[in-house]
C-alpha cells in the first residue's frame, strides 16, 4: 500500500509474518506520519490499533480491508 493512501479511520490488515508478531491481524489507522519510538528510532508509517496493541507499521506492510455493513437496525459511528 502507498503511504499517501493511509488516512485515520481506515480499516487495515497487517501483512502475514510481520516482525511485530501481529501479522495477519486487522486494525484501524489512528494516525499517519513520522513517529519516534521509545528506542529513539524514527519510523514513517501508520499508528495502528489492533485492539490488543498500538503499533507503528510501515505502509508497505498494510493492506486495506473492506468491512461488512452493519446488520439492519444497527449503525456505525465514531465516538
GIRACOR-V795867 format. One record per residue. N is the residue number from 1. SS is DSSP state (H for helix, E for strand, L for the rest). Layout:
N,SS + N,SS
//
This chain:
1,L + 2,L + 3,H + 4,H + 5,H + 6,L + 7,L + 8,L + 9,L + 10,L + 11,E + 12,E + 13,E + 14,E + 15,L + 16,L + 17,L + 18,L + 19,L + 20,L + 21,L + 22,L + 23,L + 24,L + 25,L + 26,E + 27,E + 28,E + 29,E + 30,E + 31,E + 32,E + 33,E + 34,E + 35,E + 36,E + 37,L + 38,L + 39,L + 40,L + 41,L + 42,E + 43,E + 44,E + 45,E + 46,E + 47,E + 48,E + 49,E + 50,L + 51,L + 52,L + 53,L + 54,E + 55,E + 56,E + 57,E + 58,L + 59,H + 60,H + 61,H + 62,E + 63,E + 64,E + 65,L + 66,L + 67,L + 68,L + 69,L + 70,L + 71,L + 72,L + 73,L + 74,L + 75,L + 76,L + 77,L + 78,L + 79,L
//
